[in-house]
Amino acid sequence: MEGCKVGTLAENGLIVIRRPNQDDLFDQTAPRYRYTAVASNRPESAAETLEWYA
């Protein structure tokens, strides 16, 4: 893909956020958690990076 640089995890940080999933009244087999991945090349800590993206 031209104009798009994909680096390694050593160059980019990967932050995974785990949040409780809202209960589903009709689906008792729904997962308890939902996960969101954020890839960033910002030099700050994970907490500061998430604050910047919020």
Contacts in CASP RR format, 6 or more apart in sequence:
PFRMAT RR
TARGET T0000
AUTHOR 0000-0000-0000
METHOD contacts of the structure
MODEL  1
MEGCKVGTLAENGLIVIRRPNQDDLFDQTAPRYRYTAVASNRPESAAETL
EWYA
11 41 0 8 1.000
12 39 0 8 1.000
12 40 0 8 1.000
12 41 0 8 1.000
13 39 0 8 1.000
13 40 0 8 1.000
13 41 0 8 1.000
14 37 0 8 1.000
14 38 0 8 1.000
14 39 0 8 1.000
15 37 0 8 1.000
15 38 0 8 1.000
15 39 0 8 1.000
15 40 0 8 1.000
15 46 0 8 1.000
15 49 0 8 1.000
15 50 0 8 1.000
16 35 0 8 1.000
16 36 0 8 1.000
16 37 0 8 1.000
16 38 0 8 1.000
17 35 0 8 1.000
17 36 0 8 1.000
17 37 0 8 1.000
17 38 0 8 1.000
17 50 0 8 1.000
18 33 0 8 1.000
18 34 0 8 1.000
18 35 0 8 1.000
19 33 0 8 1.000
19 34 0 8 1.000
19 35 0 8 1.000
19 36 0 8 1.000
20 32 0 8 1.000
20 33 0 8 1.000
20 34 0 8 1.000
21 30 0 8 1.000
21 31 0 8 1.000
21 32 0 8 1.000
21 33 0 8 1.000
21 34 0 8 1.000
23 30 0 8 1.000
24 30 0 8 1.000
38 49 0 8 1.000
38 50 0 8 1.000
38 53 0 8 1.000
40 49 0 8 1.000
40 53 0 8 1.000
42 48 0 8 1.000
42 49 0 8 1.000
42 52 0 8 1.000
44 52 0 8 1.000
END
